[in-house]
């Protein structure tokens, strides 16, 4: 499998996220897909992609059999788009959730992934899903070393081509890869260079920052679940003529 560009990775992962979190509004119109790619929450980096950039990525993903167009039907007047990673790559919902969060937010620990996938799918064991993704014939996830002061290793997506150097997949060294095609005008994420140990105080600060990040992730998950409930309630009220 050819690695996707960073832009293609953002587009297909955004489709996966919306498929799993708001299925009642999926597939997405081009306008909705652009908004999903550029939203300020649950994205690293935050981008400002144009419709033409996103449409170009969609066309490329269609050629790679990862996205399909859904022609207007049942009262809909515009073309919509859906991912087909489940078909092309043979991934189930838990694996799709883990891979999408890695692609949308960059390298993360298993604990961070656990908090951020809860609103997307029933992931019983993030570690198990990461292992399945990493042990494929063509790995889709890679294990990174922990940052100074962190207690857990981080994982990164291998779906797109911006793979951090020094990564290991299934216990084997993986050659460093360049960042490849970056987001137009915004830049793609890259692995932070290693820094010297900062001593016990620095480690304590890093631990606090990690805990704060985990709490924020849980709050974001709760907001997502609340929004899904609100949308479901509105749909129910509409169907009842309320």
Buried (B, 14 or more C-beta within 10 A) or exposed (E): EEBBBBBBBBBBBBBBBBBBBBEEBBBBBBEBBBBBBBBEEBBEBEBEBEEEBBBBBBEBBBEEEBBBEBEEEEEEEEEBBBBBBBEEBEBEBBBBBBBBBBBBBBBBBBBBBBBBBBBBBEBEEBEEBBEBBBEBEEBBBBBBBEBBBBEEBBBBBBBBBBBBBEBBBEEEEBEEBEBBBBBBEBEBBBBEEEEEEEEEEBBEEBEEEBEEBBEBBBEBBEEBEEEBEEBEEEEEEEEEEE
